Amino acid sequence: MSCLMDWRPPVFFSRLRSCATAHVNPYAKTVGFGSSPIGQARAACRIVAPTEGDRNGRATRRGQHRIGDRSHAHVRIGAKIGAGQQRCLADDRRASSKLVHGRQGLNARIAIVGAGPAGLMAAEVARAGGADVDVYEQMPSVARKFLIAGKGGLNLTHSEASEPFGERYREAADWVQPWLAHFGADHLRAWARDLGFETIVGSSGRVFPADLKAGPMLRAWVRRLRGSGVHLHVGHRWIGFVDHGIRVCSARGEAEIEADAVILAIGGGSWRKLGSDGEWVNLLGQSGVRIAPLTPSNCGFDCAFSEHFLQRFAGQPLKSVGLSITDAVAKVHGCKGELLISASGIEGSAVYALSAPIRDTLSATGHCELIVDLLPDHSIARVATALNATRGKRSFTEFLRRGLGLDGVKTGLLYEARRDAATAPAADLARLLKALPIPILAPRPIDEAISTAGGVQREALDSQLMLQSLPGVFCAGEMLDWEAPTGGYLLTACFASGVAAAEGALNYCLARKLS
């Protein structure tokens, strides 16, 4: 196990300090929001004077709409005011006493849409960088999918070495790798420890909190965010952009939220009941953002099984099997693990690991065959020898169980592939047991998938995860066009992209201020 470093707010502090002295910043020449729904040719970073009577230190104007426990003012971005006037931090006393790493004086407000792992991590980094941070979440509570992921033990990340770890992101590996280099698996474990949760490595290399639970970690994280001055607004749905920020709606009606920068971390399109509904695709598409269609990832598949087989074996696992497929360009993908017979086909950890090439092969060719090795620890010669043994009075099922350790569902799958298995030649059966084909029909619906592929394309973003067509708007998390298998890789990249987007937003705000 690699030695964990002490986590501290990432290196954007040194970057910001160098920017403040040398005026070097990725956005030094990008000081306006451009021709976008956010507004046109904005001037330097907005500095707003607090007005008397606003207990949170926010400027108020005609059209103010109160949301939750705070007031949101509609103040025009780009307004220049006298030197020495600046926005007060919300709840100054609490922020000054509890914000350990904050940098007061940035005078920037960052609005974050989505309170999953990416959005909350972006909030933590942005707040630590000195920004005033508001997080808007459409569900009644934050990080619901994160909590569900922790029901069977929260798999935070993986202990795999950095090079194979990065390769898990397939075509997006070179895009994701810089995020992971800056905030990877070891950083995430150190962050969890700093939050008060030690981590352990399971036998498969997966990393979990020592108590395996997501709830205590999330509660501690939310307490720390609130204590640092981050404001969380649940029950607020993002419905679009306005000239000076974003528009949200809640039970109290619609409101326009001003912001110097916006971070979208709204998730993909799976598990709609937990908040990831994919409806942001149309909103961003209308603004000219290039988006790859959302498709299921880490999902199950419908298979051409008989009704009899499904009725008898649905819900039963096939433990320790080898799986492989040959994709549209004749590349073989394989893994070893567990497969579960579902009500309509197959699912399980090994299936999820191959879901991307299976889905892509189906899309490219219209068909896909999954090859199952029912006895991955046996050579074909050993299997053939066992099958050539004298059966005696034992039934064929009992013969397979005693001679090869095949249980009921594996034997049932053998019969599903070859009805005359009991009388077939031993050599043919040996080949079938080592390479049993399962025709795949289609992936399960996207709402049943653990995650989604597709999303905001890499070409639509700059190196800081800011949208090219919407300057000042950054994206993070699963809404970006990358995917990864289960095993901690998904969560790690969500956290890492949240850090990257927050750093980009801070750099952007600082460049506008310096201009």
N, C-alpha and C positions, 0 to 999 in steps of 0.2 A: 504494500500500500504506500502510495506516495505521501510524503509529509505535507500536512495541510499548512498553508500560510495563514497568518492573521488577516482576517478580512477587514478592509477599510474602504471607505468610499473610493471608487475607481480613480484612475489616473487623470480623469478630466480636470481635477483641481490643478495639477501641474500644467495642464494644457491651457486652462483658463488664465492662470497666472502669467504664463508666457505670452498669451494673447494680450493681456492687459498691459504688459510692458513693451512688447515688440509689435503689437497689433497684427499678429499672425493668427488667422482663423479661417477654417474652411469656408465660412460665409462672409468673409471680409468685404466681398463685392456684392453680396446678396443681402441688401439692407431693406428691401421692400418685399411685399407679398406678391408683386407682379399682377398680371391681369388674370385674376382668379376670383372665385366666389369669396375668398377671404378679403379681397379689396385690391386696389390698384396703387402701385407706386407709393407704398407707405414710407413715412420718414423714419427717423431714428427711434430707438426704443422708447416706448411710451413711459412717461413718468407722471404719475397722477397725484395730486395733492389730496390728502384726506380732508373731509369736510366735517364740521362740527355736527354731532348728533349721530354719526355713523359709528357704532360701537366697535366695528371691526376694522376701522381705519380705511374704509373704501369710499371713494368718491361716489356721490349719488347724483342722479339727474332725473329729469322727467322721463317716465317710462320704466322706472326701476321695477323689477319684479323680484319678490322675496321667495327664495327657494330653501327649504329645510330651515336651518338655523342661521342662514347668512343672507346678506343682501347682494344682489348682482346688478352692477351698474352698467348702463349702456353709455360708455364714454368712448368717444371717437379715438381710434388708434392713430398715432401720428401727431397728436396735439402736442405742441412744444410749450412748456411753461417755464417759469423762472428757475434760476439755479437755486439749489437748496431744497426745492420742493420734491418730495418723494412719497411713494406709497408706503404706508405703514404695514408691517407684517400683521397678519390676522392673529388676534389674541397675543399681543406682544409679550406679555409677561410669561405665558406658558411657553411660547416659542423660544424665548431667550434663555429660559431655564432648562429646557429639555432638548433643544436642538444642538446636538454635540458637534456635528460637522458642518452646520449651515454657514453660508456666506451671505451675510446681509449686505445690501447695497446693489445687488444685481438689478433690482427693480423690474422684474419681469414676472408675468403671470403665465403659467402653462396650464392649459386645460387638457385633461386626459380622459378619453372615452373608453370605458371598459375597465373593470376591476377584477380581471383574472391575474394570473402570475405575471404576465408581461406588463400589464397596466400598473399593477401595484409596485413592481420593481422599478418601472419608469418613474413613478411618483416618488419613491424613496430616493433615487439618484437625483432627480430634479430638485427635490426639496433640500437635499444635502448640498446641492450646488448653489443654493441661495434663492431659488425661485419660489414664488407663491403658487401653490399647487392645489388644483381642484380636480377631483376624480368623479366622473359621472357614470353610473352603472344602472342599466335598465331594470335589473332584477331587484327584488326586495332585500337581498343581501349580497355580499361580495364573494367572488371566487367559488361559485357553486360547483363548477366542474372539477376544480382542485379538490374540493371536499369529497366528491364522488370517487375521484381517482384514489383517494386514501382509504376507501372502505376495505380493500383487501390488503392494505399495507401501502403507505405512500412511497412509491418508487421515485425518489427525487432525481437521481442521476445514475451514472454507471462508472465503475472503477476502471474501465477499459483505458488503455494507453491513448494518448491524444490523436495519433495518426489513424488507427482503425476507428476510433470514436468519430473523427471527422468524416470518414468514408461512409458512415451510416446515413448521411444526408444526400447520398447519390449525386444527381446532377447539380444539386445546389451546394455541394461540399465546399467549393472554393469561395462561395458567397458567405456561407455560415462560419467558416473557419476563423475569420478575423474577429467575429463576435466571441467565439469560444476562447480564442487566445487572450482576450481581454477579460472575459468572465466565463470561465469554463467549469468543469466538474469540481475541481479542487476549490475554486473560489466559492462555488455554491455550497459546498460542505462547510467551508469556513464561515460563510454567511449564516448558515443554520446554527452553527456552534455559537456564533456571536449573539444570535437570537435566544440562545439557551437550550439548544437541542443538539446533542451529540448524534452522530450518524454511525451506522454499521454497514458492513459489506456482506451480502448474502452469498450463498454458495455459487450462484450464477454470475456473481460480479456486480449485481444490482445494489444500489445504495439506498438505504432507508433511514428515517429517523429511528433512534433506538427504541422508541415506544411504538413505532410503526404507524402512528396516527397523524392525520392531517389537521384535525380540529384544533388541538392545543397550539400547534405551530401557527396556524392562521390567526387565531385569537391574539397570540403574542405579537405577531407581525402587525396586525391592525392597531393594537395598542401603541406600538412603537411609532407607526405612521401618524396616528392622531396626536401623540405626544410631541412629535416633531413639528406639527403645524399643518400636516396634510389634511385637507377637508374632503370627506367622502360623502357623496350625494347618491343614495340608492333610489330606485324608482324613477330615474330620469333617463329617458331615451333620446339618443342623438337623432335628429331628423334633418340635418343639413347644415350648410354654412351660411353665414351672413357676412357682410362687409368687414365686420370687426371681430369675427370669431365664429362661434357655432350657435346653433339653435337646438334647444332640448325641450322635451315636453314631459310633464308629470301630471299627477292628479290635480295639481293646482293650475294647470294650463301650460302655455308655451312661454319660453323665456329665451332671450338672446344673451349669450355669455361672451364677454370680451376676453380676448387672450392675445398674448404676444406670439405664442406658438401653440400648436395643437398636436397631441400624440393620440393616434387612433390605435387601440389594441382591443379590437372588438371580437376576436376569435374567428373561427371558420364557419362551417355550416352544419355541424353535427350536434346532436343533443339540444335541439331547439328548446326543450323545456327547461334547460339550464342557462339559456341566454344566447347561445351561439346559433342564430337563425340565418345568417348569411344575407340579411336584407340590406346590408351596407353596400353590396355589390352594385346595385342599381344607383345608389346615391353617388358613389365614386365614379361609376361609369358615365354618369351624366356630366361629370366634370372633366372628362377626357382621360381618366386614369386607365392604363392598360391592365386588364385583369384576366387571368387564366380561369376558365370555368372551374368551379368547385366540384370535386369528385371525392368519393369515399376513400379513406385510407385507414389502415389498421382495422379492417372490416372482415366480416364473414362473406361467404359466397353460396349461391344456390347451385346445387349439383343435380345431375340426372340420376338420382337414386329412386328405387322403387318405393311405392307407398308402404309396402310391407316392411322394408328395411327401416324406413324413417319411423314408423309407428313402434317398432320394436327397440330401436337403438338410439332414438333421439335423446340427447342429454348425457350420453355415455362418452367418456374420453378414450382415446387411443394414446396410451402413454409411450414415450420413447420410440417415436417413429422418425424416419428420415423423409423429408419432402424435397422435391425438386421440380422445376419447370424449365422448359426451353422457350425463350422469348422470340419475338418476331425477327430478331437478327441472329438467331441460333446461339445466343449466349445462355448458358445454364446457370440457374440460380438455385441454391439449395440451403437447407438448414435441418437441424435435428431438434425435436421438441415434442410438444403435446398437441394433438388434434382432437377437437370435440365435434361429435355429430350433433347438428342442430335440427330444428324442426323442418328445415328446408335444404340443408346441405352441411357445410363445415364452417367452423370457426376455431378460435384458440390461438395461443401465443405463437406457435410455429406458422400458422396460416397468416397471422398478422404480419409476421416478419417477411413473408413473401407477397403480401397483398398488392404492393406497388407493381412488381413485374407481372403478376397475374392480371391485374386490372389493365395495365398498359398493353399486354398481349391480347387480351380480349378486345380492346378498343382498336388495335391495329389490324388484327386478323379475323376477328369475329368468333374465334374459338380458342380454347386453352385446355390443356390436359395436365393435371397435377399427378406426378408420379410419387407413389408412396412406397417406401421400404418398410415393411412391417417388422423386419428383423434386422435393424441396422448394425447390430453387434455380431451378426452371424455372416460368414462368407457364404456364397452361393453353393460352394462344395459341401459345406457343413449342413446346409439346409437340405440339399439333395440326399446326402447320406442318411439324415434323419427320416426323410420321406421314404427311403427305400427299405427301412427297417420293417420287420414283420408286424403287421397290425394285430393279428390274432382276432379275438372276439370283441375287441374294443370298437366303439363307434368311431367314425372319422373325426368327429369333433373332439372326443376324448383322446384319440391318437395324436392330434395336433397339440392338444393342451399338454400332454405328458412329454411328448417328444420335442416340442419347440416352444412351449410356454405360451401359445396363442390363446388369448381369452375369447369370450363370446363375441364381442363387437369386432375384433380382428378377423375371427372366423366368418362372421356375418358379412364383412366387407369382401372377404375372399369369395364367398358364394355369390355376392352381388356382382362381382366381376366375371365369375365363371360358374354357371349353374351346375355343371357336371364336375365340380372340383373333386368330389369323393372318388370319382373313377378316372380322373385325368392322369396321364403319365407323370411320374415323380419329377422328371427334368422340367416339364412344362410348369408344374406347380411351384418348383423352386424358383424359376425365373419370375413367376407372377408374384410370389411372396416378397421378392426383392425389388420388384418394379411394377406395382399394381396401379393401373391408370384410373383416375377419377375425372370424368368430363366436367368441366366448370361451365356453368350457364351464364351467370351474371353476378356482379357484386350485390350485396344487400343494399337497401336504400341508404342514402347519405345520412339520414337522421339516426340510423342505428350504428353508424361508424364511430370508432373512438376518436378519430380526427379526420381532417380533410386535406386533400392536396389541392393545388391551384391557389388562386388569390392574387394579390397585387404583385405584378411581375417585377423582376429585378430591374429591367430596363426602365421601369416607371419611376425608379428611385435613384437618388444619388448615393454616394458612399456613406453618408450619415443617416440613411434611411428617410430622407425627406423626399416627398413627391415632386417630381420635375414639373408637373403641371400645376401644382398647388404649393408654391413656396411658403414655408412656415408650417406645413402640415407633415407630420412624421408618422410612420407606421411601424408596428411591432407585433410579434407573436404569430399566432396561427393564421392570421389574415394575409400573411406574406406567402409567396409561392415557393414553399419548401415543404418537405415532409420527412418524417423519420419513423422508424419502428418504435414500438413500445420498448421499455427497458430503461427509461430515464432520459432518453435522447430528446423526446418531445419537450419535456419540462425544461431541460437544460437550455435548449435553444430559445424557448420562450423567455426565460429569465434573461439570457444573454442579449437577445434582441431588444428587450425592454431597457437594459443598460445602455445599449448602443443608441437607441432612439432618444433617450433622455439626454445623453451627452450631445447628440446632434442638436437637439432643441436648445440646450444651454449655450452651445457655441453660436447658434443662430441669434439668440436673444442678445448675447454679448456683442456680436458684430454689429447689431442694430444700435445698441447703446453706444458703442465706440464711434459709430458713424455720426 
